[in-house]
Amino acid sequence: MNEFTTWANLATYGGSLAMVLVLTQLTKEIAKKIPTQLWSYILSFGVLLTATYFTGALTVESGVLLVFNAAIVSLAANGGFEAVKRIGGK
């Protein structure tokens, strides 16, 4: 079966980064009262938390690490989108 993504894929840096980048851009107008960087962090944490839960890897230790991993994913998603905007000239 071909799948676009899996929970295991979303639990990785690349998978969560791609999903957060897309979700942030699709939903930032809905959440416009929240700064985009904070919204991106919330989405990052949510994606990583659910992916870790559904892969059966959620423990207290991994839950604490999610706080930091979500920051890394969020910062990369924000910086990546800004770089694409600069290259595109917008």
C-alpha positions, 0 to 999 in steps of 0.5 A: 500500500502506498501512503503519503505519510505514516505515524512513524514518518511523522515522528521523524525530523523530516516528516514532522518538519514537512507536516508542520510547514504545511499545516502552519501555512494552511492554518495561520489565517485561522489562528491569526490572533496567535503569532505565527511562530507560536502557532508553529510551535503548538502544531509542532508539539501536537504533531510530535505528540500524536506521532509518538503516541500512535507509534507506541513510543510515548513515555515520560522521558520522550514526552519531556524531549518533545518540548525541545524537539518541537522547538527545533521543528518549529524553528526549522519550519519558520526559517525554511518558509522565510528562505523560500519566500526570499528566493521567490522574491515575495 
